[in-house]
Structure formats: structure tokens, C-alpha cells
Amino acid sequence: MEEKKSYLSTNLQRRLRYQAVFLGLVIAAAVIVVLNINIGSVPIGVKEIARILFTRQGDVAQVNIIWRIRMPRIVTAALLGGALALSGFLLQTFFSNPIAGPFVLGISHGAKMIVALVMIYFLGKFGSMSSWALVIAAFLGSMLSTGFILLMSRKLHSMSTLLVAGIMVGYICNAVTDFVVTFAQDSDIVNLRGWSLGSFSGMSWDNVKVAALFTLVTAVAVFFMSKPIGAYQLGENYARSMGVNIKLFRIMLICLSSILSATVTAFAGPISFVGIAVPHLVKRALNTSKPIVVIPACFLGGGVFCMMSDLIARTAFAPLELNISTVTSVFGAPVVIVMMLKRQKGKSNG
Amino acid sequence: MDELYFRTSDLSVGYNGKSLIHDINFEIRRGEIVTLIGPNGSGKSTILKSITRQLKLIGGKVWVRDEELEKLDYKTLATRMAVVLTERMKPELMTCRDVVSTGRYPYTGRLGLLTAEDEDKVTAAMERVHALELADRDFDAISDGQRQRVLLARAICQEPEIIVLDEPTSYLDIRHKLELLSILRSMTKEKGITVIMSLHEIDLAQKISDKIVCVKGETISRFGSPAEVFSPQVVRDLYELEQGSFDVDFGSIELPRPAGEPRVMVLSNGGRGIGAYRQLQKADVPFSAGILYTNDMDYAVARHLAAEIIEAAPFRPLSDDALSRAEKSMDRCEAVVDAGMDVAEGNAPLARLLEKAKNERKLCTVGEYLQRIGK
């Protein structure tokens, strides 16, 4: 009888572990938010931060710095970081490959290319471009790359060649973007250059609203797909035998992941490695791949990772600012390398 | 229990719209075990994939309990049919219990959370296949035999009416094969679950199945009970056996008999000659066996291995004719092996045969003979 009920204690242990991880992430998020507001060309004390955040009163210059500059940037980093991690997780599920992600598969670059083209057209014609148009352009670009990758995946059955194909797509898109940027007018270039390398700077609350709308709605939708995602982790055929409508599921997965990576690219440009490193770290920390806990943890973890990376990008060599991808690569790439080595080891043992 | 549960009518299956096997017609009653046999690449898996909706049907229909397979929605089908596939499942960070509990998928709510009742069913299913002690082990870190049991538990806790298994016994050692098949057998008896599977081991297929489907070429070459299907000729044709043979009664396979005129005569009865036959067969020495009553165990094996058999009808005195045939055979052989014989009133002439061998100094053991010829 004891053996039969042993799952209860296992479940309890698991729940405690999940709670500990989530608590850790929330605390990390809080600390990084405070640090992020605190550190900068104008340092602001923790007491002041609390006062300004909760009462919106205090020194006018400081209020402006916090509310106009630092807060939108932090919120964007958190939202887009979460979106990136989630998008990576979805692609990894879809291709059942732990190193799939929007950046590696060239999806971010596709979005970047179309955004650059549309942006130059819009700026030349109307002098401005709305956040919505940006997101839609990025989504089209994402879908373009994704569609290409899917076509390739029909021919290429090996995952490593598919990744190589994705990287090539990325290079092509990059080349086109560079070409366009080279011939763009001077005034556009300033904008495009910074953006095309990836950065969270210069976010307005209007941007944040649009980004929040897209990422949060999509994230909730993804969360409600955790049941079929869990089934799909066992393989397409098992998922079908459990009652998953595979065709519909695959379309949903690709669309949701494209919306997420498109939103990120539209506002912050392509950002590397978050999509691979964060889901991996989160799964290890939780010691499970159950989507129902991994999805929220990925979103939270991606947010923390990007806020932290942005803090470093902003402050490490201040007043110079690093590209966000420079920082995420430094932290993300080693994680991926360790992951691949471990997998190889697992293979030779098994 | 006798109602018809599953049938196919003029089914044709294949890939990419091209039909590989057509005119597939078979019927299965509830609680029956049906096994697909046939050579590698004959399309057993293609048929199984088609009836589990992994592949589109090219033509014809599949009926599950009076309903057309293609018209059932995935959810409903999931509560009726569970599968154990050949493809390697490589889930990440999942314990065996996690894998088994995915079988509850069709019954859980929007978020897939397990209720206490679900948990109990998972436990029961794991107990059923004797896998409870694996519950907390990582699914990636268990042996093939254990994995197969866990996957079967997964299928069981899906509470299906029919389970489809694609070569469930590949990679398993003999103990795990028997364990798996006896679990299947008892499930069909106790719960009336219907089983369709493919097997490589025709001996096992013969012993466990209620019906056999022979898949060969572009059609089903035979369908029926093992007794109807298994004849030496059918097995020979199905697998295009050119060498060796398959003993239908015992379900055993034998390697080809040594070719040529017999060089050794083996005298035995009551099953004591079998060891000698096998030794000679391995050394590629053609031999004659005698005098064997046709109901002797030795006779059943000699039929497959001996170059010549001197046989006699059972339950009657050994005839002079048999004796003279044996003597002639002995004259042609360079050695005679006495593998052990019971000699009594009915077969007294055998003693004379032994006497003759002694007189001619041909009598020796298998070991001695093989040493003499340098093998």
C-alpha cells in the first residue's frame, strides 16, 4: 500500500521544488528591477525609488528619469525576455530539438529584414511608423523565415542540417538588411543601426502597451496549450493517439511562437540565445519538462535574464552601451555548449 | 464477448497516396489477439499505422465497433484505442510514472491535471505490468524491457477497448517477451480488451494469437486461426525460406540439414537422439536416423535434420522390412552412434542392429567420430 501511494510524497517534493524556483525567480526579478532603477548616469537611492514608484512624488527630474526612461525600458526587457524564452520553448517542442530557437533558426533575422524594409518605406513616405505596423511587419518576416524552415524540414530530416539551414537563412536576411541600411537615408540609419543590433533603449509607454498586449495575450494562450504540448513532447504519433489534432496544433504552435518572436524583434531587434538558454535552465531548475510549470517559469526566467542582461549592457562600460545580444551571448552561449556536451555524453552512455 | 469489434473492408494502405498493400479484409471479435506476421518490409507497420490513423487510408474502410475510423474524432478514438509504437520515445526529464500518466490525457481537463482517481488508475496500470518499482526512475535510464512494460502501462491506463502494438517484443529477451505477452493475454481475458500487434517471432505468434494475418506482397496472403494458417508450406512461402525449416507443431526453427549421402547412422529412441543430431548438424555431417517410430520425439527432429530416416509405424512389432532397410543404411555409413535406446518385445530387432554395428566395429560416440574426422 505504501508503495502505491508513494507518488503523493513525490508530488509533494515536486511541488515544493516548483514553489522554490518560482519564489527564487520573483525575488531575482524584484532585486534586478530595483538595481536597474538604482544604477545609471543619475543614481537614485532605494528609498527614493520606493517613494517614486508607489506615490509618484519626489524630485521632478528623478520622477522623469524613472517613469519616462528607466521603467518603460525595464518593463520592455521583462516582457520581451519572457516572450523570447517562450518562443524558444515552443520551437524546441515543435522541432523536438533543444537547440532550436528564433535566433538560431533565422526567424528573428527574417523579422528584422522585413521590418527594415517596411520601416524605410514608411519613414520615407510618412515620416513615422506605428508600433502596430512594426509588429505586423515583424510577424510577416517571422512567418516568411518559419515557412522556409518548415519547407526545408520536409527535405532535411536531420536536425543539425536543419539548424545549419536556419543559420544560413539568418545570414541571407542579415545581408539584405545590411544592404538596405547601407542605402537608407542618414536620418533613418541612426534608428535602424541601433535597433538592428538589438537594444531595449528608447522605449516609450506606448511601445510598452503594444508589446504587453501581444506578449501577454500570446503567453496566456500558450499556457492554455500546455496539455497538448505535453502530449506532443512524447512524439507526434503518441500525441495523435491521445486525441491531439496534430495539424491544428502545429499551426497554432508556429503562429504563437512567431507572434512572440516577431514582437521581440519589432521592438528590440534580434536577441540571441535567450530562447535556448532560458528554457534549458528553467527545466533543469524545475527538474521537469511539464509545460504547465515550464511555460510560466520560462516567461518569468526570460524576463529576469533580459533585465539582468540589459542592466549589464547599460552599466558595464557606461557611458558606452553594449548591444543586448553581446551580453545575452556571453551568458547564453556557454549554457548551450554545456548542454550539447551533456547530450553527447548521454548519447554515448545510452 | 463474441461480438465483432474491429474490421477492415477492402482496405488499401501505403504512403503518399501510393498503395502498397490492398484488399485487406479481416475481422476481429472483442477480446481477441490478432497478430500480423510477415517478412521484414512486408508492410506490417504500414497496416498498423493506417489503422491507428498515423497514415491516411488509400482506400477502403476501417470499422471500430460499427463506426468508421476516419469519421471518429481524435478525442473519441483516444478513449477507444491506445498504441505502443516502435519509435523511440525520448522524453526529457520524465519519470516512468510521468510517462504512464500521459495515458490519462483523454480524460483530464483543459490543463491536463490529474485527479486522485486518475492517479489511482496510473498506479493500477503500473502494478498490472509489474512496474511500480520503476515509478520514480527517469524514463531515459531504464532498460528496453522495462521501457516496453512502462509503455504498455501507459496504453492500459488510457482505458482503451483495443490496443495496437507494433513489434512490442523487439529488443526484449526471452523472459521479457513472455512476460509482455502473458500480460496481453490476461488483459484480453479479464477485461475483454482487443489486441492487434505485429510480431517477428512466428513461434510466439502461433502460441498467443487467436487470429493470424499473413502479410506478403501486395495483399494479405492468409487470415485465420493459427491452426488454419500455420502449415509448413505457408510459413515457407511467407518468409521465402530456402534454408532451414520451421516446425509447426513445436513452433521451432531448424537450420538446414547437412547435404549429401548419410555418413553416420544414429540409433536412438525416446528423444535421446536429438543431442547427437544437433552435434552432427553443426559439424555438417549428413546422417541417417533409425529406427524411429513416427510418434517418437526423435522423429520430429530427425524430419528436419536427418538425410535419411528409417521409420516405422508405432504400436506394432518392428517389421523385418524396417530392419532390412536399416541394415542397408548401416552398410553405407562409416560409423554408427548409439545415442540410447529402449529395447523390448515390440522392437527386439533393434538389438540385432546394435549387434551388427558392434561386429563391424562401426560403433562409437559422436565425440569420437567427430574427433576421428578432425572436427
HADDOCK unambig.tbl for C-alpha pairs under 7 A between the chains (distance, minus, plus):
assign (segid A and resid 4 and name CA) (segid B and resid 123 and name CA) 6.25 0.50 0.50
assign (segid A and resid 224 and name CA) (segid B and resid 111 and name CA) 6.58 0.50 0.50
assign (segid A and resid 226 and name CA) (segid B and resid 111 and name CA) 6.57 0.50 0.50
assign (segid A and resid 227 and name CA) (segid B and resid 111 and name CA) 5.39 0.50 0.50
assign (segid A and resid 227 and name CA) (segid B and resid 112 and name CA) 5.23 0.50 0.50
assign (segid A and resid 231 and name CA) (segid B and resid 102 and name CA) 6.97 0.50 0.50
assign (segid A and resid 233 and name CA) (segid B and resid 91 and name CA) 6.30 0.50 0.50
assign (segid A and resid 234 and name CA) (segid B and resid 89 and name CA) 5.96 0.50 0.50
assign (segid A and resid 234 and name CA) (segid B and resid 90 and name CA) 6.92 0.50 0.50
assign (segid A and resid 234 and name CA) (segid B and resid 91 and name CA) 5.74 0.50 0.50
assign (segid A and resid 235 and name CA) (segid B and resid 89 and name CA) 6.71 0.50 0.50
assign (segid A and resid 237 and name CA) (segid B and resid 54 and name CA) 6.46 0.50 0.50
assign (segid A and resid 241 and name CA) (segid B and resid 78 and name CA) 5.64 0.50 0.50
assign (segid A and resid 241 and name CA) (segid B and resid 82 and name CA) 6.43 0.50 0.50
assign (segid A and resid 241 and name CA) (segid B and resid 83 and name CA) 6.79 0.50 0.50
assign (segid A and resid 242 and name CA) (segid B and resid 78 and name CA) 4.98 0.50 0.50
assign (segid A and resid 242 and name CA) (segid B and resid 105 and name CA) 6.18 0.50 0.50
assign (segid A and resid 242 and name CA) (segid B and resid 106 and name CA) 6.04 0.50 0.50
assign (segid A and resid 243 and name CA) (segid B and resid 74 and name CA) 4.34 0.50 0.50
assign (segid A and resid 243 and name CA) (segid B and resid 75 and name CA) 4.27 0.50 0.50
assign (segid A and resid 243 and name CA) (segid B and resid 77 and name CA) 6.97 0.50 0.50
assign (segid A and resid 243 and name CA) (segid B and resid 78 and name CA) 5.09 0.50 0.50
assign (segid A and resid 243 and name CA) (segid B and resid 106 and name CA) 6.46 0.50 0.50
assign (segid A and resid 244 and name CA) (segid B and resid 74 and name CA) 6.51 0.50 0.50
assign (segid A and resid 245 and name CA) (segid B and resid 74 and name CA) 6.64 0.50 0.50
assign (segid A and resid 287 and name CA) (segid B and resid 93 and name CA) 6.40 0.50 0.50
assign (segid A and resid 288 and name CA) (segid B and resid 93 and name CA) 5.08 0.50 0.50
assign (segid A and resid 288 and name CA) (segid B and resid 94 and name CA) 6.43 0.50 0.50
assign (segid A and resid 289 and name CA) (segid B and resid 92 and name CA) 6.15 0.50 0.50
assign (segid A and resid 289 and name CA) (segid B and resid 93 and name CA) 5.94 0.50 0.50
